[in-house]
Amino acid sequence: MSEGIKYVTDSSFEEDVTNSTKPVLLDFWAEWCGPCKMIAPILEEVAKDYGDKIQIAKINVDENQAVPLKFGIRGIPTLILFKNGEVAAQKVGALAKSQLTAFIDSHL
C-alpha cells in the first residue's frame, strides 16, 4: 500500500471521489487480475510524480460491487478520471507509464 494512493469503497466513494476538490483517477481492480498487478507500481509512481495535482485511488471490484455496477465496469483494470465528481475520461486495460501520463495530462 502506498501513501499516495487512496483506497476507496462503495461507502466512501461519494466522499473520496464525488466530493473531491481535486481530480481523482480511480483504478477498478481485483487481486486475481494480472494486468491490474502490472499497472499497480506505475500508479504508485504517478501518485508521487503528480503529488497534489491529482488523487490516485483504487477500488477492489470483488469487495465493492455497487460503484463498478454504477459505472458499467466490464473489464479490469479500468481507469476513470473524475473531475468535479463527474467522469472526464476512461481507459480500459493496463497502460505503460508514458501512456498513463499522456492520458492524465490530456484531461487535467
C-alpha positions as CSV (number, residue, x, y, z in Angstrom):
1,M,0.0,0.0,0.0
2,S,1.3,3.4,-1.0
3,E,0.7,6.6,1.0
4,G,0.0,8.3,-2.3
5,I,-2.9,6.0,-3.2
6,K,-6.3,6.2,-1.6
7,Y,-8.3,3.0,-1.2
8,V,-12.0,3.7,-2.0
9,T,-15.0,1.6,-1.0
10,D,-18.7,1.7,-2.1
11,S,-19.4,3.6,1.2
12,S,-16.5,6.1,0.9
13,F,-16.9,6.7,-2.9
14,E,-19.0,9.8,-2.6
15,E,-16.7,11.5,-0.1
16,D,-13.4,10.3,-1.7
17,V,-14.3,10.8,-5.4
18,T,-17.6,12.7,-6.0
19,N,-16.8,15.4,-3.4
20,S,-13.0,15.6,-4.0
21,T,-11.7,19.1,-4.6
22,K,-9.0,17.8,-7.0
23,P,-9.3,15.3,-10.0
24,V,-9.3,11.7,-9.0
25,L,-8.0,8.8,-11.1
26,L,-9.9,5.7,-9.9
27,D,-8.5,2.3,-10.7
28,F,-11.0,-0.5,-10.7
29,W,-9.0,-3.7,-9.9
30,A,-9.1,-7.1,-8.3
31,E,-6.5,-9.2,-6.5
32,W,-6.6,-12.0,-9.2
33,C,-6.1,-9.7,-12.2
34,G,-2.7,-9.9,-13.8
35,P,-2.8,-6.6,-15.7
36,C,-4.0,-4.9,-12.5
37,K,-0.8,-6.1,-10.8
38,M,1.2,-4.8,-13.7
39,I,-0.2,-1.3,-13.5
40,A,-0.1,-1.0,-9.7
41,P,3.6,0.1,-9.4
42,I,3.0,2.6,-12.3
43,L,0.1,4.1,-10.4
44,E,2.3,4.5,-7.4
45,E,5.0,6.3,-9.4
46,V,2.3,8.6,-11.0
47,A,0.9,9.3,-7.5
48,K,4.4,10.5,-6.4
49,D,5.1,12.4,-9.7
50,Y,1.8,14.3,-9.7
51,G,1.6,15.0,-5.9
52,D,-1.3,17.3,-5.1
53,K,-2.4,17.8,-8.7
54,I,-4.4,14.6,-8.8
55,Q,-5.6,11.9,-6.3
56,I,-4.8,8.4,-7.4
57,A,-7.3,5.9,-6.0
58,K,-8.2,2.2,-6.2
59,I,-11.4,0.3,-5.7
60,N,-11.5,-3.5,-5.4
61,V,-14.3,-4.7,-7.6
62,D,-14.7,-8.0,-5.7
63,E,-15.2,-6.3,-2.4
64,N,-17.2,-3.3,-3.7
65,Q,-19.8,-4.0,-6.3
66,A,-22.1,-1.0,-6.3
67,V,-19.7,1.5,-7.7
68,P,-18.4,-0.7,-10.5
69,L,-22.0,-1.6,-11.4
70,K,-22.9,2.1,-11.4
71,F,-20.2,2.9,-14.0
72,G,-20.8,-0.3,-16.1
73,I,-17.3,-1.7,-15.4
74,R,-17.0,-4.8,-17.6
75,G,-13.2,-5.3,-17.8
76,I,-10.4,-4.5,-15.4
77,P,-8.2,-2.7,-14.9
78,T,-10.4,0.2,-15.8
79,L,-9.2,3.7,-15.1
80,I,-11.8,6.5,-14.8
81,L,-10.7,10.1,-14.3
82,F,-13.2,12.2,-12.3
83,K,-13.2,16.0,-12.3
84,N,-15.6,17.8,-10.0
85,G,-17.3,14.5,-9.3
86,E,-18.1,13.8,-13.0
87,V,-16.5,11.3,-15.3
88,A,-14.0,13.2,-17.5
89,A,-12.3,10.2,-19.2
90,Q,-12.0,6.5,-19.1
91,K,-9.4,3.9,-20.2
92,V,-9.7,0.1,-20.1
93,G,-6.6,-2.1,-19.8
94,A,-3.1,-1.8,-18.4
95,L,-1.1,1.2,-19.7
96,A,2.6,2.0,-19.8
97,K,3.6,4.9,-17.7
98,S,4.0,7.1,-20.7
99,Q,0.5,6.2,-21.9
100,L,-0.9,6.9,-18.4
101,T,0.7,10.3,-18.0
102,A,-0.3,11.3,-21.5
103,F,-3.9,10.2,-20.7
104,I,-3.9,12.2,-17.4
105,D,-2.2,15.3,-18.9
106,S,-4.7,15.5,-21.8
107,H,-7.6,15.7,-19.3
108,L,-6.2,17.8,-16.4
